Amino acid sequence: MALFKKRTVGKPGEWYYCLEHKKVEEGPECPAKNRFGPYAGREEAAHAMESAKERNLEWDTDPRWHDKAGKGDEEPGD
């Protein structure tokens, strides 16, 4: 008996965005490595790429994730 069952059918109401096919799917149709989700609704999954771009921009501009000194410019004692 397998330790983990491969889940081939999603639950009703689970929505994903497939990165390979660039489409919204109900339930996981494509492998996990190729999708974002689950999302609460179809509309939310349809905007997955926009949401990801917004989050990436927030992370890229977040001062908590950027050192004041550039790479290789560490101050003594750091």
N, CA, C and O atoms as a Tripos MOL2 file, in Angstrom:
@<TRIPOS>MOLECULE
protein
  312   311    78     0     0
PROTEIN
NO_CHARGES

@<TRIPOS>ATOM
      1 N           0.8410   -1.1700    0.0000 N.3       1 MET1
      2 CA          0.0000    0.0000    0.0000 C.3       1 MET1
      3 C           0.8920    1.2410    0.0000 C.2       1 MET1
      4 O           1.8730    1.3160    0.7390 O.2       1 MET1
      5 N           0.5390    2.1980   -0.8290 N.am      2 ALA2
      6 CA          1.3120    3.4240   -0.9320 C.3       2 ALA2
      7 C           1.1240    4.2800    0.3200 C.2       2 ALA2
      8 O           0.0370    4.3310    0.8960 O.2       2 ALA2
      9 N           2.1820    4.9360    0.7210 N.am      3 LEU3
     10 CA          2.1300    5.8030    1.8850 C.3       3 LEU3
     11 C           1.2800    7.0460    1.5970 C.2       3 LEU3
     12 O           0.4950    7.4830    2.4380 O.2       3 LEU3
     13 N           1.4460    7.5960    0.4140 N.am      4 PHE4
     14 CA          0.6750    8.7660    0.0060 C.3       4 PHE4
     15 C          -0.0740    8.4230   -1.2650 C.2       4 PHE4
     16 O           0.4850    7.8380   -2.1920 O.2       4 PHE4
     17 N          -1.3420    8.7910   -1.3000 N.am      5 LYS5
     18 CA         -2.1300    8.5680   -2.4990 C.3       5 LYS5
     19 C          -1.9470    9.7450   -3.4420 C.2       5 LYS5
     20 O          -1.9460   10.8980   -3.0100 O.2       5 LYS5
     21 N          -1.7920    9.4590   -4.7200 N.am      6 LYS6
     22 CA         -1.7010   10.5220   -5.6980 C.3       6 LYS6
     23 C          -3.0990   11.0680   -5.9220 C.2       6 LYS6
     24 O          -4.0210   10.3320   -6.2730 O.2       6 LYS6
     25 N          -3.2410   12.3470   -5.7170 N.am      7 ARG7
     26 CA         -4.5370   12.9820   -5.8430 C.3       7 ARG7
     27 C          -4.7380   13.4250   -7.2870 C.2       7 ARG7
     28 O          -4.0490   14.3230   -7.7700 O.2       7 ARG7
     29 N          -5.6670   12.8030   -7.9600 N.am      8 THR8
     30 CA         -5.8940   13.1290   -9.3580 C.3       8 THR8
     31 C          -7.1190   14.0040   -9.5610 C.2       8 THR8
     32 O          -7.2320   14.6800  -10.5840 O.2       8 THR8
     33 N          -8.0300   14.0040   -8.6120 N.am      9 VAL9
     34 CA         -9.2560   14.7860   -8.7340 C.3       9 VAL9
     35 C          -9.3060   15.7930   -7.6020 C.2       9 VAL9
     36 O          -9.0890   15.4500   -6.4400 O.2       9 VAL9
     37 N          -9.5910   17.0260   -7.9460 N.am     10 GLY10
     38 CA         -9.6730   18.0610   -6.9290 C.3      10 GLY10
     39 C         -11.0260   18.0930   -6.2690 C.2      10 GLY10
     40 O         -11.9780   17.4590   -6.7240 O.2      10 GLY10
     41 N         -11.0950   18.8350   -5.2000 N.am     11 LYS11
     42 CA        -12.3560   19.0240   -4.4940 C.3      11 LYS11
     43 C         -13.1490   20.1210   -5.2010 C.2      11 LYS11
     44 O         -12.5610   21.0720   -5.7150 O.2      11 LYS11
     45 N         -14.4550   20.0010   -5.2310 N.am     12 PRO12
     46 CA        -15.2560   21.0870   -5.8070 C.3      12 PRO12
     47 C         -14.9680   22.3900   -5.0700 C.2      12 PRO12
     48 O         -14.9090   22.4130   -3.8410 O.2      12 PRO12
     49 N         -14.7920   23.4500   -5.8060 N.am     13 GLY13
     50 CA        -14.5160   24.7470   -5.2050 C.3      13 GLY13
     51 C         -13.0430   25.0740   -5.0800 C.2      13 GLY13
     52 O         -12.7050   26.1870   -4.6780 O.2      13 GLY13
     53 N         -12.1560   24.1560   -5.4070 N.am     14 GLU14
     54 CA        -10.7220   24.4490   -5.4180 C.3      14 GLU14
     55 C         -10.3490   24.8980   -6.8250 C.2      14 GLU14
     56 O         -10.5850   24.1830   -7.8000 O.2      14 GLU14
     57 N          -9.7740   26.0700   -6.9190 N.am     15 TRP15
     58 CA         -9.4030   26.6260   -8.2110 C.3      15 TRP15
     59 C          -7.9000   26.8400   -8.2660 C.2      15 TRP15
     60 O          -7.2770   27.2280   -7.2770 O.2      15 TRP15
     61 N          -7.3330   26.5850   -9.4220 N.am     16 TYR16
     62 CA         -5.8920   26.7090   -9.6430 C.3      16 TYR16
     63 C          -5.6430   27.4700  -10.9360 C.2      16 TYR16
     64 O          -6.5130   27.5500  -11.8030 O.2      16 TYR16
     65 N          -4.4370   28.0280  -11.0530 N.am     17 TYR17
     66 CA         -4.0140   28.6340  -12.3130 C.3      17 TYR17
     67 C          -2.8400   27.8220  -12.8230 C.2      17 TYR17
     68 O          -1.8130   27.7170  -12.1520 O.2      17 TYR17
     69 N          -2.9890   27.2410  -14.0190 N.am     18 CYS18
     70 CA         -1.9340   26.4260  -14.6140 C.3      18 CYS18
     71 C          -0.9560   27.3320  -15.3530 C.2      18 CYS18
     72 O          -1.3360   28.0540  -16.2750 O.2      18 CYS18
     73 N           0.3020   27.2850  -14.9400 N.am     19 LEU19
     74 CA          1.3410   28.1090  -15.5450 C.3      19 LEU19
     75 C           1.7280   27.6060  -16.9300 C.2      19 LEU19
     76 O           2.1310   28.3950  -17.7850 O.2      19 LEU19
     77 N           1.6110   26.3160  -17.1570 N.am     20 GLU20
     78 CA          1.9900   25.7310  -18.4460 C.3      20 GLU20
     79 C           0.9460   26.0400  -19.5220 C.2      20 GLU20
     80 O           1.2920   26.4390  -20.6330 O.2      20 GLU20
     81 N          -0.3230   25.8530  -19.1870 N.am     21 HIS21
     82 CA         -1.3910   26.0420  -20.1710 C.3      21 HIS21
     83 C          -2.0190   27.4360  -20.1080 C.2      21 HIS21
     84 O          -2.8350   27.8020  -20.9550 O.2      21 HIS21
     85 N          -1.6200   28.2130  -19.0840 N.am     22 LYS22
     86 CA         -2.1230   29.5740  -18.8810 C.3      22 LYS22
     87 C          -3.6420   29.6010  -18.8520 C.2      22 LYS22
     88 O          -4.2910   30.3570  -19.5750 O.2      22 LYS22
     89 N          -4.1960   28.7360  -17.9760 N.am     23 LYS23
     90 CA         -5.6510   28.6770  -17.8450 C.3      23 LYS23
     91 C          -6.0430   28.3520  -16.4100 C.2      23 LYS23
     92 O          -5.2500   27.8140  -15.6360 O.2      23 LYS23
     93 N          -7.2730   28.6870  -16.0790 N.am     24 VAL24
     94 CA         -7.8440   28.4000  -14.7760 C.3      24 VAL24
     95 C          -8.4240   26.9920  -14.8190 C.2      24 VAL24
     96 O          -9.0570   26.6080  -15.8030 O.2      24 VAL24
     97 N          -8.2100   26.2210  -13.7540 N.am     25 GLU25
     98 CA         -8.7580   24.8660  -13.6820 C.3      25 GLU25
     99 C          -9.4280   24.6590  -12.3360 C.2      25 GLU25
    100 O          -8.9590   25.1560  -11.3120 O.2      25 GLU25
    101 N         -10.5180   23.9300  -12.3470 N.am     26 GLU26
    102 CA        -11.1600   23.5640  -11.0820 C.3      26 GLU26
    103 C         -10.5950   22.2200  -10.6770 C.2      26 GLU26
    104 O         -10.7160   21.2320  -11.4010 O.2      26 GLU26
    105 N          -9.9790   22.1980   -9.5120 N.am     27 GLY27
    106 CA         -9.2910   20.9840   -9.0800 C.3      27 GLY27
    107 C          -7.9320   20.9030   -9.7550 C.2      27 GLY27
    108 O          -7.7360   21.5040  -10.8120 O.2      27 GLY27
    109 N          -7.0050   20.1870   -9.1770 N.am     28 PRO28
    110 CA         -5.6590   20.0990   -9.7630 C.3      28 PRO28
    111 C          -5.6400   19.1690  -10.9700 C.2      28 PRO28
    112 O          -5.6360   17.9470  -10.8210 O.2      28 PRO28
    113 N          -5.6300   19.7480  -12.1520 N.am     29 GLU29
    114 CA         -5.5280   18.9550  -13.3680 C.3      29 GLU29
    115 C          -4.0710   18.7320  -13.7620 C.2      29 GLU29
    116 O          -3.7100   17.6660  -14.2610 O.2      29 GLU29
    117 N          -3.2490   19.7340  -13.5380 N.am     30 CYS30
    118 CA         -1.8330   19.6690  -13.9170 C.3      30 CYS30
    119 C          -0.9770   19.4400  -12.6740 C.2      30 CYS30
    120 O          -1.4460   19.6510  -11.5550 O.2      30 CYS30
    121 N           0.2800   19.0090  -12.8560 N.am     31 PRO31
    122 CA          1.1680   18.7780  -11.7100 C.3      31 PRO31
    123 C           1.3710   20.0470  -10.8730 C.2      31 PRO31
    124 O           1.2960   21.1610  -11.3910 O.2      31 PRO31
    125 N           1.6250   19.8630   -9.6000 N.am     32 ALA32
    126 CA          1.7850   20.9830   -8.6650 C.3      32 ALA32
    127 C           2.8880   21.9400   -9.1010 C.2      32 ALA32
    128 O           2.7880   23.1420   -8.8580 O.2      32 ALA32
    129 N           3.9300   21.4320   -9.7370 N.am     33 LYS33
    130 CA          5.0380   22.2990  -10.1560 C.3      33 LYS33
    131 C           4.6090   23.2910  -11.2290 C.2      33 LYS33
    132 O           5.3240   24.2580  -11.4920 O.2      33 LYS33
    133 N           3.4590   23.0710  -11.8520 N.am     34 ASN34
    134 CA          2.9990   23.9240  -12.9410 C.3      34 ASN34
    135 C           1.7870   24.7640  -12.5830 C.2      34 ASN34
    136 O           1.1180   25.2800  -13.4790 O.2      34 ASN34
    137 N           1.4830   24.9170  -11.2960 N.am     35 ARG35
    138 CA          0.2620   25.6540  -10.9660 C.3      35 ARG35
    139 C           0.4010   26.4980   -9.7020 C.2      35 ARG35
    140 O           1.2260   26.2200   -8.8310 O.2      35 ARG35
    141 N          -0.4290   27.5310   -9.6290 N.am     36 PHE36
    142 CA         -0.6080   28.3390   -8.4360 C.3      36 PHE36
    143 C          -1.9490   27.9550   -7.8370 C.2      36 PHE36
    144 O          -2.8850   27.6410   -8.5720 O.2      36 PHE36
    145 N          -2.0570   27.9730   -6.5230 N.am     37 GLY37
    146 CA         -3.3380   27.7090   -5.8900 C.3      37 GLY37
    147 C          -3.1910   26.7510   -4.7420 C.2      37 GLY37
    148 O          -2.0800   26.3220   -4.4300 O.2      37 GLY37
    149 N          -4.2680   26.4130   -4.1160 N.am     38 PRO38
    150 CA         -5.6560   26.6490   -4.5200 C.3      38 PRO38
    151 C          -6.1350   28.0470   -4.1610 C.2      38 PRO38
    152 O          -5.6480   28.6740   -3.2200 O.2      38 PRO38
    153 N          -7.0940   28.5110   -4.9330 N.am     39 TYR39
    154 CA         -7.7580   29.7890   -4.7040 C.3      39 TYR39
    155 C          -9.2060   29.5160   -4.3160 C.2      39 TYR39
    156 O          -9.7490   28.4500   -4.6040 O.2      39 TYR39
    157 N          -9.8200   30.4930   -3.6600 N.am     40 ALA40
    158 CA        -11.1980   30.3300   -3.1850 C.3      40 ALA40
    159 C         -12.2100   30.3620   -4.3200 C.2      40 ALA40
    160 O         -13.2820   29.7660   -4.2150 O.2      40 ALA40
    161 N         -11.8750   31.0520   -5.3990 N.am     41 GLY41
    162 CA        -12.8290   31.1600   -6.4940 C.3      41 GLY41
    163 C         -12.1570   31.2530   -7.8480 C.2      41 GLY41
    164 O         -10.9470   31.4610   -7.9440 O.2      41 GLY41
    165 N         -12.9480   31.0970   -8.8870 N.am     42 ARG42
    166 CA        -12.4560   31.1400  -10.2630 C.3      42 ARG42
    167 C         -11.8340   32.5050  -10.5880 C.2      42 ARG42
    168 O         -10.7760   32.5830  -11.2120 O.2      42 ARG42
    169 N         -12.5050   33.5720  -10.1560 N.am     43 GLU43
    170 CA        -12.0250   34.9260  -10.4590 C.3      43 GLU43
    171 C         -10.6610   35.1790   -9.8180 C.2      43 GLU43
    172 O          -9.7780   35.7670  -10.4420 O.2      43 GLU43
    173 N         -10.4920   34.7350   -8.5780 N.am     44 GLU44
    174 CA         -9.2120   34.9020   -7.8840 C.3      44 GLU44
    175 C          -8.1080   34.1380   -8.6090 C.2      44 GLU44
    176 O          -6.9970   34.6480   -8.7500 O.2      44 GLU44
    177 N          -8.3980   32.9290   -9.0670 N.am     45 ALA45
    178 CA         -7.4150   32.1410   -9.8090 C.3      45 ALA45
    179 C          -7.0840   32.7870  -11.1470 C.2      45 ALA45
    180 O          -5.9470   32.7100  -11.6110 O.2      45 ALA45
    181 N          -8.0740   33.4230  -11.7680 N.am     46 ALA46
    182 CA         -7.8550   34.0740  -13.0590 C.3      46 ALA46
    183 C          -6.8680   35.2310  -12.9440 C.2      46 ALA46
    184 O          -6.2060   35.5830  -13.9210 O.2      46 ALA46
    185 N          -6.7660   35.8240  -11.7530 N.am     47 HIS47
    186 CA         -5.8570   36.9520  -11.5360 C.3      47 HIS47
    187 C          -4.5730   36.5230  -10.8210 C.2      47 HIS47
    188 O          -3.8960   37.3530  -10.2160 O.2      47 HIS47
    189 N          -4.2430   35.2540  -10.8870 N.am     48 ALA48
    190 CA         -3.0750   34.7250  -10.1750 C.3      48 ALA48
    191 C          -1.7790   35.3930  -10.6090 C.2      48 ALA48
    192 O          -0.9380   35.7110   -9.7680 O.2      48 ALA48
    193 N          -1.6070   35.6080  -11.8930 N.am     49 MET49
    194 CA         -0.3570   36.2080  -12.3720 C.3      49 MET49
    195 C          -0.2260   37.6620  -11.9220 C.2      49 MET49
    196 O           0.8630   38.0990  -11.5530 O.2      49 MET49
    197 N          -1.3230   38.4090  -11.9490 N.am     50 GLU50
    198 CA         -1.2820   39.7940  -11.4750 C.3      50 GLU50
    199 C          -0.9610   39.8430   -9.9820 C.2      50 GLU50
    200 O          -0.1830   40.6860   -9.5340 O.2      50 GLU50
    201 N          -1.5640   38.9350   -9.2170 N.am     51 SER51
    202 CA         -1.2900   38.8740   -7.7740 C.3      51 SER51
    203 C           0.1740   38.5500   -7.5120 C.2      51 SER51
    204 O           0.7940   39.1300   -6.6210 O.2      51 SER51
    205 N           0.7230   37.6220   -8.2890 N.am     52 ALA52
    206 CA          2.1290   37.2400   -8.1160 C.3      52 ALA52
    207 C           3.0490   38.4140   -8.4590 C.2      52 ALA52
    208 O           4.0390   38.6440   -7.7640 O.2      52 ALA52
    209 N           2.7340   39.1540   -9.5170 N.am     53 LYS53
    210 CA          3.5490   40.3210   -9.8870 C.3      53 LYS53
    211 C           3.5170   41.3790   -8.7970 C.2      53 LYS53
    212 O           4.5440   41.9750   -8.4730 O.2      53 LYS53
    213 N           2.3330   41.6120   -8.2300 N.am     54 GLU54
    214 CA          2.1990   42.6050   -7.1490 C.3      54 GLU54
    215 C           3.0030   42.1860   -5.9230 C.2      54 GLU54
    216 O           3.7030   43.0090   -5.3350 O.2      54 GLU54
    217 N           2.9110   40.9140   -5.5320 N.am     55 ARG55
    218 CA          3.6740   40.4250   -4.3720 C.3      55 ARG55
    219 C           5.1740   40.5120   -4.6280 C.2      55 ARG55
    220 O           5.9320   40.9110   -3.7440 O.2      55 ARG55
    221 N           5.6050   40.1440   -5.8270 N.am     56 ASN56
    222 CA          7.0340   40.2200   -6.1440 C.3      56 ASN56
    223 C           7.5400   41.6490   -6.0630 C.2      56 ASN56
    224 O           8.6340   41.8910   -5.5520 O.2      56 ASN56
    225 N           6.7570   42.5970   -6.5610 N.am     57 LEU57
    226 CA          7.1510   44.0030   -6.4890 C.3      57 LEU57
    227 C           7.2390   44.4620   -5.0370 C.2      57 LEU57
    228 O           8.1730   45.1730   -4.6660 O.2      57 LEU57
    229 N           6.2720   44.0590   -4.2170 N.am     58 GLU58
    230 CA          6.3130   44.4110   -2.7920 C.3      58 GLU58
    231 C           7.5700   43.8500   -2.1310 C.2      58 GLU58
    232 O           8.2320   44.5460   -1.3610 O.2      58 GLU58
    233 N           7.8960   42.6010   -2.4300 N.am     59 TRP59
    234 CA          9.0790   41.9800   -1.8290 C.3      59 TRP59
    235 C          10.3660   42.6280   -2.3480 C.2      59 TRP59
    236 O          11.3080   42.8340   -1.5830 O.2      59 TRP59
    237 N          10.4070   42.9470   -3.6350 N.am     60 ASP60
    238 CA         11.6040   43.5550   -4.2140 C.3      60 ASP60
    239 C          11.8720   44.9450   -3.6600 C.2      60 ASP60
    240 O          13.0260   45.3700   -3.6020 O.2      60 ASP60
    241 N          10.8310   45.6600   -3.2530 N.am     61 THR61
    242 CA         11.0020   47.0220   -2.7560 C.3      61 THR61
    243 C          10.9020   47.1130   -1.2370 C.2      61 THR61
    244 O          10.9210   48.2160   -0.6910 O.2      61 THR61
    245 N          10.7980   46.0010   -0.5550 N.am     62 ASP62
    246 CA         10.6940   45.9950    0.9090 C.3      62 ASP62
    247 C          12.0690   46.2530    1.5130 C.2      62 ASP62
    248 O          12.9790   45.4440    1.3310 O.2      62 ASP62
    249 N          12.2370   47.3650    2.2300 N.am     63 PRO63
    250 CA         13.5550   47.6920    2.7880 C.3      63 PRO63
    251 C          14.0390   46.6830    3.8280 C.2      63 PRO63
    252 O          15.2380   46.6110    4.0970 O.2      63 PRO63
    253 N          13.1320   45.9050    4.4150 N.am     64 ARG64
    254 CA         13.5690   44.9110    5.4050 C.3      64 ARG64
    255 C          14.3790   43.7960    4.7670 C.2      64 ARG64
    256 O          15.1020   43.0880    5.4680 O.2      64 ARG64
    257 N          14.2760   43.6210    3.4450 N.am     65 TRP65
    258 CA         14.9750   42.5280    2.7690 C.3      65 TRP65
    259 C          16.2360   42.9870    2.0590 C.2      65 TRP65
    260 O          16.9060   42.1890    1.4050 O.2      65 TRP65
    261 N          16.5640   44.2660    2.1810 N.am     66 HIS66
    262 CA         17.7460   44.7950    1.5000 C.3      66 HIS66
    263 C          18.6970   45.3900    2.5220 C.2      66 HIS66
    264 O          18.3010   46.2150    3.3460 O.2      66 HIS66
    265 N          19.9580   44.9670    2.4660 N.am     67 ASP67
    266 CA         20.9740   45.5280    3.3470 C.3      67 ASP67
    267 C          21.3190   46.9360    2.8890 C.2      67 ASP67
    268 O          21.2020   47.2590    1.7070 O.2      67 ASP67
    269 N          21.7410   47.7660    3.8260 N.am     68 LYS68
    270 CA         22.1630   49.1210    3.4660 C.3      68 LYS68
    271 C          23.4450   49.0710    2.6520 C.2      68 LYS68
    272 O          23.6010   49.8230    1.6900 O.2      68 LYS68
    273 N          24.3550   48.1990    3.0260 N.am     69 ALA69
    274 CA         25.6180   48.0510    2.2890 C.3      69 ALA69
    275 C          25.4000   47.0720    1.1410 C.2      69 ALA69
    276 O          24.6390   46.1130    1.2640 O.2      69 ALA69
    277 N          26.0670   47.3230    0.0410 N.am     70 GLY70
    278 CA         25.9560   46.4190   -1.1050 C.3      70 GLY70
    279 C          26.6920   45.1250   -0.8390 C.2      70 GLY70
    280 O          27.3750   44.9990    0.1780 O.2      70 GLY70
    281 N          26.5660   44.1780   -1.7170 N.am     71 LYS71
    282 CA         27.2640   42.8920   -1.5520 C.3      71 LYS71
    283 C          28.7660   43.1380   -1.5310 C.2      71 LYS71
    284 O          29.2990   43.8890   -2.3480 O.2      71 LYS71
    285 N          29.4230   42.5050   -0.6040 N.am     72 GLY72
    286 CA         30.8850   42.6610   -0.5020 C.3      72 GLY72
    287 C          31.2960   43.9240    0.2440 C.2      72 GLY72
    288 O          32.4850   44.1630    0.4520 O.2      72 GLY72
    289 N          30.3220   44.7320    0.6450 N.am     73 ASP73
    290 CA         30.6190   45.9750    1.3430 C.3      73 ASP73
    291 C          30.3140   45.8850    2.8360 C.2      73 ASP73
    292 O          29.9910   46.8910    3.4680 O.2      73 ASP73
    293 N          30.4170   44.6710    3.4050 N.am     74 GLU74
    294 CA         30.0970   44.5100    4.8140 C.3      74 GLU74
    295 C          31.0460   45.3330    5.6590 C.2      74 GLU74
    296 O          32.2250   45.4880    5.3380 O.2      74 GLU74
    297 N          30.5130   45.8480    6.7280 N.am     75 GLU75
    298 CA         31.3310   46.6210    7.6470 C.3      75 GLU75
    299 C          32.0680   45.6820    8.5770 C.2      75 GLU75
    300 O          31.5670   44.5900    8.8470 O.2      75 GLU75
    301 N          33.2290   46.0510    9.0770 N.am     76 PRO76
    302 CA         33.9550   45.1960   10.0080 C.3      76 PRO76
    303 C          33.1030   44.8520   11.2150 C.2      76 PRO76
    304 O          32.3980   45.7040   11.7560 O.2      76 PRO76
    305 N          33.1740   43.5880   11.6350 N.am     77 GLY77
    306 CA         32.4290   43.1430   12.7950 C.3      77 GLY77
    307 C          31.0670   42.5820   12.4420 C.2      77 GLY77
    308 O          30.3510   42.1230   13.3320 O.2      77 GLY77
    309 N          30.6790   42.6030   11.1630 N.am     78 ASP78
    310 CA         29.3850   42.0560   10.7440 C.3      78 ASP78
    311 C          29.4890   40.5860   10.4930 C.2      78 ASP78
    312 O          28.5000   39.9500   10.1310 O.2      78 ASP78
@<TRIPOS>BOND
     1     1     2 1
     2     2     3 1
     3     3     4 2
     4     3     5 am
     5     5     6 1
     6     6     7 1
     7     7     8 2
     8     7     9 am
     9     9    10 1
    10    10    11 1
    11    11    12 2
    12    11    13 am
    13    13    14 1
    14    14    15 1
    15    15    16 2
    16    15    17 am
    17    17    18 1
    18    18    19 1
    19    19    20 2
    20    19    21 am
    21    21    22 1
    22    22    23 1
    23    23    24 2
    24    23    25 am
    25    25    26 1
    26    26    27 1
    27    27    28 2
    28    27    29 am
    29    29    30 1
    30    30    31 1
    31    31    32 2
    32    31    33 am
    33    33    34 1
    34    34    35 1
    35    35    36 2
    36    35    37 am
    37    37    38 1
    38    38    39 1
    39    39    40 2
    40    39    41 am
    41    41    42 1
    42    42    43 1
    43    43    44 2
    44    43    45 am
    45    45    46 1
    46    46    47 1
    47    47    48 2
    48    47    49 am
    49    49    50 1
    50    50    51 1
    51    51    52 2
    52    51    53 am
    53    53    54 1
    54    54    55 1
    55    55    56 2
    56    55    57 am
    57    57    58 1
    58    58    59 1
    59    59    60 2
    60    59    61 am
    61    61    62 1
    62    62    63 1
    63    63    64 2
    64    63    65 am
    65    65    66 1
    66    66    67 1
    67    67    68 2
    68    67    69 am
    69    69    70 1
    70    70    71 1
    71    71    72 2
    72    71    73 am
    73    73    74 1
    74    74    75 1
    75    75    76 2
    76    75    77 am
    77    77    78 1
    78    78    79 1
    79    79    80 2
    80    79    81 am
    81    81    82 1
    82    82    83 1
    83    83    84 2
    84    83    85 am
    85    85    86 1
    86    86    87 1
    87    87    88 2
    88    87    89 am
    89    89    90 1
    90    90    91 1
    91    91    92 2
    92    91    93 am
    93    93    94 1
    94    94    95 1
    95    95    96 2
    96    95    97 am
    97    97    98 1
    98    98    99 1
    99    99   100 2
   100    99   101 am
   101   101   102 1
   102   102   103 1
   103   103   104 2
   104   103   105 am
   105   105   106 1
   106   106   107 1
   107   107   108 2
   108   107   109 am
   109   109   110 1
   110   110   111 1
   111   111   112 2
   112   111   113 am
   113   113   114 1
   114   114   115 1
   115   115   116 2
   116   115   117 am
   117   117   118 1
   118   118   119 1
   119   119   120 2
   120   119   121 am
   121   121   122 1
   122   122   123 1
   123   123   124 2
   124   123   125 am
   125   125   126 1
   126   126   127 1
   127   127   128 2
   128   127   129 am
   129   129   130 1
   130   130   131 1
   131   131   132 2
   132   131   133 am
   133   133   134 1
   134   134   135 1
   135   135   136 2
   136   135   137 am
   137   137   138 1
   138   138   139 1
   139   139   140 2
   140   139   141 am
   141   141   142 1
   142   142   143 1
   143   143   144 2
   144   143   145 am
   145   145   146 1
   146   146   147 1
   147   147   148 2
   148   147   149 am
   149   149   150 1
   150   150   151 1
   151   151   152 2
   152   151   153 am
   153   153   154 1
   154   154   155 1
   155   155   156 2
   156   155   157 am
   157   157   158 1
   158   158   159 1
   159   159   160 2
   160   159   161 am
   161   161   162 1
   162   162   163 1
   163   163   164 2
   164   163   165 am
   165   165   166 1
   166   166   167 1
   167   167   168 2
   168   167   169 am
   169   169   170 1
   170   170   171 1
   171   171   172 2
   172   171   173 am
   173   173   174 1
   174   174   175 1
   175   175   176 2
   176   175   177 am
   177   177   178 1
   178   178   179 1
   179   179   180 2
   180   179   181 am
   181   181   182 1
   182   182   183 1
   183   183   184 2
   184   183   185 am
   185   185   186 1
   186   186   187 1
   187   187   188 2
   188   187   189 am
   189   189   190 1
   190   190   191 1
   191   191   192 2
   192   191   193 am
   193   193   194 1
   194   194   195 1
   195   195   196 2
   196   195   197 am
   197   197   198 1
   198   198   199 1
   199   199   200 2
   200   199   201 am
   201   201   202 1
   202   202   203 1
   203   203   204 2
   204   203   205 am
   205   205   206 1
   206   206   207 1
   207   207   208 2
   208   207   209 am
   209   209   210 1
   210   210   211 1
   211   211   212 2
   212   211   213 am
   213   213   214 1
   214   214   215 1
   215   215   216 2
   216   215   217 am
   217   217   218 1
   218   218   219 1
   219   219   220 2
   220   219   221 am
   221   221   222 1
   222   222   223 1
   223   223   224 2
   224   223   225 am
   225   225   226 1
   226   226   227 1
   227   227   228 2
   228   227   229 am
   229   229   230 1
   230   230   231 1
   231   231   232 2
   232   231   233 am
   233   233   234 1
   234   234   235 1
   235   235   236 2
   236   235   237 am
   237   237   238 1
   238   238   239 1
   239   239   240 2
   240   239   241 am
   241   241   242 1
   242   242   243 1
   243   243   244 2
   244   243   245 am
   245   245   246 1
   246   246   247 1
   247   247   248 2
   248   247   249 am
   249   249   250 1
   250   250   251 1
   251   251   252 2
   252   251   253 am
   253   253   254 1
   254   254   255 1
   255   255   256 2
   256   255   257 am
   257   257   258 1
   258   258   259 1
   259   259   260 2
   260   259   261 am
   261   261   262 1
   262   262   263 1
   263   263   264 2
   264   263   265 am
   265   265   266 1
   266   266   267 1
   267   267   268 2
   268   267   269 am
   269   269   270 1
   270   270   271 1
   271   271   272 2
   272   271   273 am
   273   273   274 1
   274   274   275 1
   275   275   276 2
   276   275   277 am
   277   277   278 1
   278   278   279 1
   279   279   280 2
   280   279   281 am
   281   281   282 1
   282   282   283 1
   283   283   284 2
   284   283   285 am
   285   285   286 1
   286   286   287 1
   287   287   288 2
   288   287   289 am
   289   289   290 1
   290   290   291 1
   291   291   292 2
   292   291   293 am
   293   293   294 1
   294   294   295 1
   295   295   296 2
   296   295   297 am
   297   297   298 1
   298   298   299 1
   299   299   300 2
   300   299   301 am
   301   301   302 1
   302   302   303 1
   303   303   304 2
   304   303   305 am
   305   305   306 1
   306   306   307 1
   307   307   308 2
   308   307   309 am
   309   309   310 1
   310   310   311 1
   311   311   312 2
@<TRIPOS>SUBSTRUCTURE
     1 MET1         2 RESIDUE 1 A MET
     2 ALA2         6 RESIDUE 1 A ALA
     3 LEU3        10 RESIDUE 1 A LEU
     4 PHE4        14 RESIDUE 1 A PHE
     5 LYS5        18 RESIDUE 1 A LYS
     6 LYS6        22 RESIDUE 1 A LYS
     7 ARG7        26 RESIDUE 1 A ARG
     8 THR8        30 RESIDUE 1 A THR
     9 VAL9        34 RESIDUE 1 A VAL
    10 GLY10       38 RESIDUE 1 A GLY
    11 LYS11       42 RESIDUE 1 A LYS
    12 PRO12       46 RESIDUE 1 A PRO
    13 GLY13       50 RESIDUE 1 A GLY
    14 GLU14       54 RESIDUE 1 A GLU
    15 TRP15       58 RESIDUE 1 A TRP
    16 TYR16       62 RESIDUE 1 A TYR
    17 TYR17       66 RESIDUE 1 A TYR
    18 CYS18       70 RESIDUE 1 A CYS
    19 LEU19       74 RESIDUE 1 A LEU
    20 GLU20       78 RESIDUE 1 A GLU
    21 HIS21       82 RESIDUE 1 A HIS
    22 LYS22       86 RESIDUE 1 A LYS
    23 LYS23       90 RESIDUE 1 A LYS
    24 VAL24       94 RESIDUE 1 A VAL
    25 GLU25       98 RESIDUE 1 A GLU
    26 GLU26      102 RESIDUE 1 A GLU
    27 GLY27      106 RESIDUE 1 A GLY
    28 PRO28      110 RESIDUE 1 A PRO
    29 GLU29      114 RESIDUE 1 A GLU
    30 CYS30      118 RESIDUE 1 A CYS
    31 PRO31      122 RESIDUE 1 A PRO
    32 ALA32      126 RESIDUE 1 A ALA
    33 LYS33      130 RESIDUE 1 A LYS
    34 ASN34      134 RESIDUE 1 A ASN
    35 ARG35      138 RESIDUE 1 A ARG
    36 PHE36      142 RESIDUE 1 A PHE
    37 GLY37      146 RESIDUE 1 A GLY
    38 PRO38      150 RESIDUE 1 A PRO
    39 TYR39      154 RESIDUE 1 A TYR
    40 ALA40      158 RESIDUE 1 A ALA
    41 GLY41      162 RESIDUE 1 A GLY
    42 ARG42      166 RESIDUE 1 A ARG
    43 GLU43      170 RESIDUE 1 A GLU
    44 GLU44      174 RESIDUE 1 A GLU
    45 ALA45      178 RESIDUE 1 A ALA
    46 ALA46      182 RESIDUE 1 A ALA
    47 HIS47      186 RESIDUE 1 A HIS
    48 ALA48      190 RESIDUE 1 A ALA
    49 MET49      194 RESIDUE 1 A MET
    50 GLU50      198 RESIDUE 1 A GLU
    51 SER51      202 RESIDUE 1 A SER
    52 ALA52      206 RESIDUE 1 A ALA
    53 LYS53      210 RESIDUE 1 A LYS
    54 GLU54      214 RESIDUE 1 A GLU
    55 ARG55      218 RESIDUE 1 A ARG
    56 ASN56      222 RESIDUE 1 A ASN
    57 LEU57      226 RESIDUE 1 A LEU
    58 GLU58      230 RESIDUE 1 A GLU
    59 TRP59      234 RESIDUE 1 A TRP
    60 ASP60      238 RESIDUE 1 A ASP
    61 THR61      242 RESIDUE 1 A THR
    62 ASP62      246 RESIDUE 1 A ASP
    63 PRO63      250 RESIDUE 1 A PRO
    64 ARG64      254 RESIDUE 1 A ARG
    65 TRP65      258 RESIDUE 1 A TRP
    66 HIS66      262 RESIDUE 1 A HIS
    67 ASP67      266 RESIDUE 1 A ASP
    68 LYS68      270 RESIDUE 1 A LYS
    69 ALA69      274 RESIDUE 1 A ALA
    70 GLY70      278 RESIDUE 1 A GLY
    71 LYS71      282 RESIDUE 1 A LYS
    72 GLY72      286 RESIDUE 1 A GLY
    73 ASP73      290 RESIDUE 1 A ASP
    74 GLU74      294 RESIDUE 1 A GLU
    75 GLU75      298 RESIDUE 1 A GLU
    76 PRO76      302 RESIDUE 1 A PRO
    77 GLY77      306 RESIDUE 1 A GLY
    78 ASP78      310 RESIDUE 1 A ASP
